[in-house]
């Protein structure tokens, strides 16, 4: 008796890692091209930062693209967290070489890198929510049990203030991205389809209002953290981008953050990740 032939599986597109990497890098650029974002670097100004500007971020994004492809390829091959972490460390070294040592995208390397690996594993147009679910199911233990950079600002803020930060967000499957960032982006885009930048501003403010952002805690302490979340929530509760004066109000908020040297970098990273998930997953 002849044995049954194996069921053929559709071949994965050979350029899939490069497609994922191009999208990840484009999302970093779209985050940069969003203004006003309170305290953050944009194509308009450097926000609360004296050591970086838009050109620094562009150089960083360009340097990271091949590493997002490597992460996508590793995800397609079923690699574990140890392999993803090695690629991430190489990406961070490339980022610092491109920026003269400035940390522009460490958080994005971590979060967007995990999502790129998940996209490589699942392929194009996976079901809604599946990228985050894959990261949680496949990598949660590796994320939470991994080595911590003891002197990194985010790690110090997590220890000092007892919050989970980016590792907890990723290990849980990015609940703030799916529960806050993505709905805010899509609502705002439906409200102002002619103004994609406005939708990104709304999503950024929604993330600032909800996220336990260790960048804010590091730069502003509990008082700055509370001010930032309260101010962002107030912007949204008073109409957000639905109001005709939304731009002036958002710009005032940007100036207030700069005056306090506040920079919600975690929300900026999560905005880029929200844009990635919005583009890659089926709605």
Order of alpha helices (4+ residues) and beta strands (2+ residues): alpha-alpha-alpha-alpha-alpha-alpha-alpha-alpha-alpha-alpha-alpha-alpha
